[in-house]
Amino acid sequence: MRHPWGVLLGLAGLCLLSLAISLTSGSVVLEATEVWGALWRPGPDLASQLVWELRLPRSLAALTTGALLAVAGCLMQVLVRNPLADPYILGISGGASVAALLAMLAGVSGHLLTGSAFVGALVAMLLVFVLSRGHGQWNSNRLLLTGVVLAAGWGAAIGFILNLTPDSGLQRMMFWLMGDLGFARPGALPTIVLILGLLASLLLARQLNVLTRGELVAGSLGIRTDTLHLAIYVIASLLTATAVTQAGSIGFVGLVIPHLIRLLGYHDHRVLLPAAALLGASLLLLADIVARTLLAPQQLPVGILTAFIGVPLFLYLLYRGSRQ
């Protein structure tokens, strides 16, 4: 097994390479020298407009969203103690989707649409927390069941809204539901949430390592499991809410990426979390490149590409795990 710093540096290099490919690829292919010149000496030329107004904002949004989902996936798998858990398993994306679709139905766009999705995600997060805790102890099974039931309810609400929507607005809604980076823009808030969430997760990394061995083991070593569960839930939920707000529901990134890092032999969350963030950012950016260029000038929702990549990859991981 390679030294962790070598893996992290390699994944950071993969992010930079993916970013370079993203800036040069598209309906109009740019040379590396043109991109470099546009970055350092922006002007009114076509290359500068493509880089600064279209490709760079979308690429940075893809990097941020992929990292958010990957870190959230790592935390959710520890929280519910289930390797099949992903950031959307507790229905947070469903709440964001319902709020976003209602905003679209009302003709809202721009920052108001983003704000509506974020509020919907926070409402879903609060509902899961209150209903799963109740008056008793908060355990992973009750949390998981509550999230699954609420996710089904959000799904029914989404179907109802789509049934009421005129045909002219259906395509926009479907793109959002399948995950689309076309209108995503990198802002200060997603970056701040990612940095703070990753730092907070790293501070809990030793406790996460112990919690993966079971609550009894963690409790016997003096870890307050209730407090740790709450901290994991809040951090993972905020990361998921921010990702969904920025790009809609993009599947399989938060599910597959932690497994890939563990496949490399890194189970320590002090390495797993930053490595997952870097690999998740690269995977989503590469998927977005394919989504933009496969049928250019027509663009595909990036969620379709992540599903095409994630489904066979995850089936392979399951098959490999069963053989081991």
C-alpha positions as CSV (number, residue, x, y, z in Angstrom):
1,M,0.0,0.0,0.0
2,R,1.3,3.4,-1.0
3,H,2.0,6.2,1.5
4,P,-1.1,8.2,2.1
5,W,0.6,11.5,1.1
6,G,1.5,10.0,-2.3
7,V,-2.1,9.0,-2.9
8,L,-3.4,12.4,-1.9
9,L,-0.9,14.2,-4.1
10,G,-1.8,11.9,-7.0
11,L,-5.6,12.6,-6.5
12,A,-4.9,16.3,-6.4
13,G,-3.0,16.0,-9.7
14,L,-6.0,14.1,-11.1
15,C,-8.2,17.1,-10.1
16,L,-5.9,19.5,-11.9
17,L,-5.7,17.3,-15.0
18,S,-9.5,17.0,-15.0
19,L,-9.9,20.8,-14.7
20,A,-7.5,21.3,-17.6
21,I,-9.4,18.9,-19.8
22,S,-12.7,20.5,-18.9
23,L,-11.4,24.0,-19.9
24,T,-10.2,22.9,-23.3
25,S,-13.2,20.6,-24.2
26,G,-16.6,21.5,-25.5
27,S,-18.4,22.4,-28.7
28,V,-15.5,24.7,-29.4
29,V,-12.2,23.0,-28.7
30,L,-9.5,25.3,-27.3
31,E,-5.8,24.8,-27.3
32,A,-4.0,24.7,-23.9
33,T,-2.2,27.9,-24.9
34,E,-5.5,29.7,-25.5
35,V,-6.9,28.6,-22.2
36,W,-3.7,29.7,-20.4
37,G,-3.8,33.1,-22.1
38,A,-7.5,33.6,-21.3
39,L,-6.8,32.8,-17.6
40,W,-3.9,35.2,-17.2
41,R,-4.9,37.9,-19.8
42,P,-8.7,37.9,-20.1
43,G,-10.1,40.0,-22.9
44,P,-13.1,40.3,-25.2
45,D,-12.0,37.4,-27.4
46,L,-14.0,34.1,-27.7
47,A,-11.5,32.1,-25.7
48,S,-11.8,34.4,-22.7
49,Q,-15.6,34.4,-22.8
50,L,-15.8,30.6,-23.0
51,V,-13.4,30.1,-20.2
52,W,-14.6,32.8,-17.7
53,E,-18.3,32.8,-18.4
54,L,-19.0,29.1,-19.2
55,R,-16.4,26.5,-18.6
56,L,-14.5,27.7,-15.5
57,P,-17.6,28.4,-13.4
58,R,-19.2,25.1,-14.3
59,S,-16.0,23.2,-13.7
60,L,-15.4,24.7,-10.3
61,A,-19.1,23.9,-9.4
62,A,-18.5,20.3,-10.5
63,L,-15.4,20.0,-8.4
64,T,-17.2,21.4,-5.3
65,T,-20.3,19.3,-5.7
66,G,-18.4,16.1,-6.2
67,A,-16.3,16.7,-3.1
68,L,-19.4,17.6,-1.1
69,L,-21.2,14.4,-2.1
70,A,-18.1,12.1,-1.5
71,V,-17.5,13.4,2.0
72,A,-21.2,13.2,2.8
73,G,-21.3,9.6,1.6
74,C,-18.4,8.6,3.8
75,L,-20.1,10.1,6.9
76,M,-23.5,8.6,6.1
77,Q,-22.0,5.1,5.8
78,V,-20.5,5.5,9.2
79,L,-23.7,7.0,10.7
80,V,-26.1,4.3,9.6
81,R,-23.4,1.6,9.6
82,N,-24.3,0.5,6.1
83,P,-21.9,0.4,3.2
84,L,-24.8,0.9,0.8
85,A,-25.7,4.3,2.3
86,D,-25.4,7.4,0.2
87,P,-26.0,11.1,0.9
88,Y,-29.6,10.9,-0.3
89,I,-30.7,7.9,1.8
90,L,-32.3,10.1,4.5
91,G,-34.5,12.0,2.1
92,I,-32.7,15.3,2.2
93,S,-32.5,15.6,-1.5
94,G,-36.3,14.9,-1.7
95,G,-37.1,17.9,0.4
96,A,-34.8,20.1,-1.7
97,S,-36.3,18.7,-4.9
98,V,-39.9,19.4,-3.7
99,A,-39.0,23.0,-2.8
100,A,-37.2,23.6,-6.0
101,L,-40.0,22.2,-8.2
102,L,-42.5,24.3,-6.4
103,A,-40.3,27.3,-7.0
104,M,-40.0,26.5,-10.7
105,L,-43.8,26.0,-10.9
106,A,-44.2,29.5,-9.5
107,G,-41.8,30.8,-12.1
108,V,-38.9,31.4,-9.7
109,S,-35.3,31.2,-10.9
110,G,-31.8,32.3,-10.0
111,H,-30.9,32.8,-6.4
112,L,-34.5,32.4,-5.2
113,L,-34.6,28.9,-6.7
114,T,-31.3,28.1,-5.0
115,G,-32.6,29.4,-1.7
116,S,-35.8,27.5,-2.0
117,A,-33.9,24.2,-2.6
118,F,-31.7,24.9,0.4
119,V,-34.6,25.7,2.7
120,G,-36.4,22.5,1.5
121,A,-33.3,20.5,2.3
122,L,-33.0,22.0,5.8
123,V,-36.7,21.2,6.4
124,A,-36.2,17.6,5.4
125,M,-33.1,17.4,7.6
126,L,-35.1,18.8,10.6
127,L,-38.0,16.4,10.0
128,V,-35.7,13.3,9.9
129,F,-33.9,14.4,13.1
130,V,-37.1,15.1,15.1
131,L,-39.0,12.0,13.9
132,S,-36.1,9.6,14.3
133,R,-35.2,10.8,17.8
134,G,-38.7,11.1,19.3
135,H,-38.6,10.6,23.0
136,G,-36.3,7.6,23.0
137,Q,-32.7,6.8,22.1
138,W,-31.5,7.8,18.7
139,N,-30.1,4.7,16.9
140,S,-29.0,4.1,13.3
141,N,-31.9,1.7,12.5
142,R,-34.6,4.2,13.5
143,L,-32.8,7.0,11.7
144,L,-32.5,4.9,8.5
145,L,-36.2,3.8,8.6
146,T,-37.4,7.4,9.1
147,G,-35.3,8.6,6.3
148,V,-36.4,5.9,3.9
149,V,-40.1,6.6,4.7
150,L,-39.8,10.3,4.3
151,A,-37.9,9.9,1.0
152,A,-40.8,7.8,-0.3
153,G,-43.2,10.6,0.8
154,W,-41.0,13.3,-1.0
155,G,-41.0,11.0,-4.1
156,A,-44.8,11.0,-4.1
157,A,-44.9,14.8,-3.8
158,I,-42.4,15.1,-6.7
159,G,-44.7,12.9,-8.9
160,F,-47.7,15.0,-7.9
161,I,-45.9,18.3,-8.8
162,L,-44.7,16.9,-12.2
163,N,-48.3,15.8,-12.9
164,L,-49.5,19.4,-12.4
165,T,-46.6,21.0,-14.4
166,P,-47.3,22.2,-18.0
167,D,-45.3,20.5,-20.7
168,S,-43.2,23.6,-21.3
169,G,-41.7,23.4,-17.9
170,L,-41.2,19.7,-17.6
171,Q,-37.8,19.6,-19.3
172,R,-36.3,22.1,-16.9
173,M,-37.6,20.2,-13.9
174,M,-36.4,16.8,-15.2
175,F,-32.9,18.2,-15.8
176,W,-32.8,19.4,-12.2
177,L,-34.1,16.1,-10.8
178,M,-31.5,14.1,-12.8
179,G,-28.7,16.4,-11.8
180,D,-27.5,19.3,-14.0
181,L,-24.5,21.6,-13.7
182,G,-25.6,23.8,-16.6
183,F,-26.9,26.5,-14.4
184,A,-24.6,25.9,-11.4
185,R,-22.2,28.6,-10.4
186,P,-19.4,28.3,-7.8
187,G,-20.2,30.6,-4.9
188,A,-18.5,31.3,-1.6
189,L,-21.1,29.4,0.4
190,P,-20.6,25.9,-1.2
191,T,-16.8,26.3,-0.9
192,I,-17.0,27.4,2.7
193,V,-19.4,24.6,3.6
194,L,-17.0,22.1,2.0
195,I,-14.0,23.4,3.8
196,L,-15.6,23.6,7.2
197,G,-17.4,20.3,6.8
198,L,-14.2,18.5,5.8
199,L,-12.2,20.1,8.7
200,A,-14.9,19.2,11.2
201,S,-15.0,15.6,9.8
202,L,-11.2,15.3,10.1
203,L,-11.4,16.5,13.8
204,L,-13.8,13.5,14.3
205,A,-11.8,11.1,12.3
206,R,-10.3,9.1,15.2
207,Q,-13.8,8.7,16.7
208,L,-15.2,7.7,13.3
209,N,-12.6,4.9,13.1
210,V,-13.7,3.6,16.4
211,L,-17.5,3.9,15.7
212,T,-17.1,1.7,12.6
213,R,-16.3,-1.1,15.0
214,G,-19.6,-0.7,16.7
215,E,-21.4,1.5,19.3
216,L,-20.5,-0.8,22.2
217,V,-16.8,-0.6,21.4
218,A,-17.0,3.2,21.0
219,G,-18.9,3.6,24.2
220,S,-16.5,1.4,26.1
221,L,-13.7,3.6,25.0
222,G,-15.4,6.7,26.4
223,I,-16.9,8.1,23.2
224,R,-20.3,9.8,23.7
225,T,-22.0,8.1,20.8
226,D,-25.2,10.2,20.9
227,T,-23.2,13.4,20.5
228,L,-21.1,11.9,17.8
229,H,-24.1,10.7,15.9
230,L,-25.6,14.1,16.0
231,A,-22.4,15.8,14.8
232,I,-22.1,13.3,11.9
233,Y,-25.7,13.8,11.0
234,V,-25.5,17.6,11.0
235,I,-22.3,17.7,9.0
236,A,-23.4,15.1,6.4
237,S,-26.8,16.8,6.0
238,L,-25.4,20.2,5.5
239,L,-22.9,18.9,2.9
240,T,-25.7,17.1,1.1
241,A,-28.1,20.1,1.2
242,T,-25.4,22.3,-0.3
243,A,-24.6,19.9,-3.1
244,V,-28.3,19.3,-4.0
245,T,-28.9,23.1,-3.9
246,Q,-26.1,23.7,-6.3
247,A,-26.6,20.9,-8.9
248,G,-29.8,18.9,-8.1
249,S,-29.7,15.2,-7.3
250,I,-26.6,13.5,-8.7
251,G,-26.4,9.9,-7.8
252,F,-23.7,7.3,-7.1
253,V,-20.9,9.8,-6.4
254,G,-21.3,9.6,-2.6
255,L,-22.0,5.8,-2.8
256,V,-19.1,4.6,-5.0
257,I,-16.3,6.9,-4.1
258,P,-15.8,5.8,-0.4
259,H,-15.7,2.2,-1.7
260,L,-13.0,3.0,-4.2
261,I,-10.8,4.6,-1.6
262,R,-11.3,1.6,0.7
263,L,-10.5,-0.7,-2.2
264,L,-7.1,1.0,-2.3
265,G,-6.6,-0.1,1.3
266,Y,-7.3,3.2,3.1
267,H,-9.8,2.7,5.9
268,D,-8.5,5.4,8.2
269,H,-10.8,8.4,8.0
270,R,-7.9,10.8,8.3
271,V,-7.0,9.6,4.8
272,L,-10.3,8.4,3.6
273,L,-12.1,11.7,3.9
274,P,-9.7,14.0,2.0
275,A,-9.0,11.3,-0.6
276,A,-12.8,10.8,-1.2
277,A,-13.2,14.6,-1.6
278,L,-10.5,14.7,-4.3
279,L,-11.6,11.6,-6.1
280,G,-15.3,12.7,-6.0
281,A,-14.4,16.1,-7.4
282,S,-12.5,14.5,-10.3
283,L,-15.1,11.9,-11.0
284,L,-18.0,14.4,-11.3
285,L,-15.9,16.8,-13.4
286,L,-14.9,14.0,-15.8
287,A,-18.6,12.9,-16.0
288,D,-19.6,16.5,-16.7
289,I,-17.0,16.7,-19.5
290,V,-18.6,13.7,-21.2
291,A,-22.1,15.1,-20.6
292,R,-21.1,18.3,-22.4
293,T,-19.3,16.7,-25.3
294,L,-20.9,13.3,-26.0
295,L,-23.8,14.7,-28.0
296,A,-22.5,18.3,-28.5
297,P,-24.0,20.8,-28.9
298,Q,-26.8,19.0,-27.0
299,Q,-26.0,18.5,-23.3
300,L,-27.0,15.7,-21.1
301,P,-27.8,15.9,-17.3
302,V,-24.6,14.9,-15.6
303,G,-26.6,12.6,-13.2
304,I,-27.2,10.2,-16.2
305,L,-23.4,9.9,-16.7
306,T,-22.7,9.3,-13.1
307,A,-25.3,6.5,-13.1
308,F,-23.8,4.9,-16.2
309,I,-20.4,5.0,-14.5
310,G,-21.7,4.1,-11.0
311,V,-24.0,1.2,-11.6
312,P,-21.5,-1.2,-13.2
313,L,-18.7,0.0,-10.9
314,F,-20.7,-0.6,-7.8
315,L,-21.9,-4.1,-9.1
316,Y,-18.2,-5.0,-9.6
317,L,-17.4,-3.8,-6.1
318,L,-20.3,-6.0,-4.7
319,Y,-19.1,-9.0,-6.7
320,R,-15.5,-8.5,-5.6
321,G,-16.6,-8.1,-1.9
322,S,-18.7,-11.3,-2.1
323,R,-15.8,-13.3,-3.4
324,Q,-13.5,-12.0,-0.7
